[in-house]
Amino acid sequence: MPKPKRILVACGTAIATSTVVAKAVEDALRERGIEVITQQCKASEVASMVQGVDLVVTTTPVPTNLGVPVIQTLAFLTGIGKEAVIEQIVKTLAEK
């Protein structure tokens, strides 16, 4: 069994928004047979928490020179473009 992919989910305060996004990402990837572990954080904490993660999914701008892919999106909150973002996440994780 492959090792679970680690995704850091960031928003402004690491309370409500990142919880919604993390759950949506977990559910969408589980439906596709991809095991993930998500961890939530504030956008300001991303740089210090990025070590060991495969992907950062964020609802707010974060540095992009972190050494791991960053996907900034509101699709999990609005529903607009959600499937396209899920496919982007799947593709990005497959390249790791």
Buried (B, 14 or more C-beta within 10 A) or exposed (E): EEEEBBBBBBBBEBEEBBBBBBEBBBEBBEEEEBEBBBBBBBBEBBEEBBEEBBBBBBBBEBEEEBEBBBBBBBBBBEEEEBEEBBEBBBEBBEEE
